[in-house]
């Protein structure tokens, strides 16, 4: 059978049987297409141990400029940036899962079990200290200006976004998809559908609740989206879906803007606030299983990375016992 048609069938399988998100399907399409273009094969039987080994070698030597597929020229030493090991593994995971799908359809090819992932270094978690979080919120409060009403609405919206991100640990995709009627400010909790269609309950702090109420009181539109683009040009021109819903890119700009205004030199992204949410919980004594549930992680192993950067007990042991015999 033709590999191109099999790849299309696999992507449809992810969409229908596995109910994967559109973003996940796009990523798998990208990874598999990169493999097929490199391999220049047409039959599943052509996928061998040796071919996969050479592909992994190719990925390890590949450079990737700003996250885009690199040209042959950019793979030279000193040109571009090498693909991160975890990104290389994403390519291999996609290939391995594709092979599992082929086996399920009784298509003769390489066994998925023969494809192993490369060892990766421990994940680096970037998070903000609580003082830095407060400085960002203060910067957003100071932006509440005496100027035009549109600007005032913008600052109220921005503060509400920052507060909700830190209060709930939401991913950007989850935040932008929220509707007004979905968030229950009376109970301070609501459900959200995350990765893999998994539904979880998230909670709204008193500070986030207050910021959301002030923002929603100022809204004069009937758009269903919780967070919308503001300003005359946006009110006059809706997006392709017919609403004013804010975009993930705008969320990224908002977070970076207030981090800079607060004098934070770290490279701050929306996901940094998610990391900060989890870190704050663990530092305050929350158990790892509860944090796993609030983050929507399928495995506690993913959540355990936060314990490596927040182990206050080890710090106290070091402080109490290290260097006691020194004069």
Secondary structure by P-SEA (a helix, b strand, c coil): ccaaaaaaaaaaaaaccccccaaaaaaaaaaaaaaaaaacccccccccaaaaaaaaaaaaabbbccccccccccccccccccccaaaaaaaaaaaaaaaaaaaaacccccccccccccccccbbbbbbcaaaaaaaaaaaaaacccccaaaaaaaaaaaaaaaaaaaccccaaaaaaccccccccccccccccccccbbbbbbbcaaaaaaaaaaaaacccccccccccccaaaaacccccccccccaaaaaaaaaaaaaaacccccccaaaaaaaaaaaaaaacccaaaaaaaaccccccccaaaaaacaaaaaaaaaaccccccc
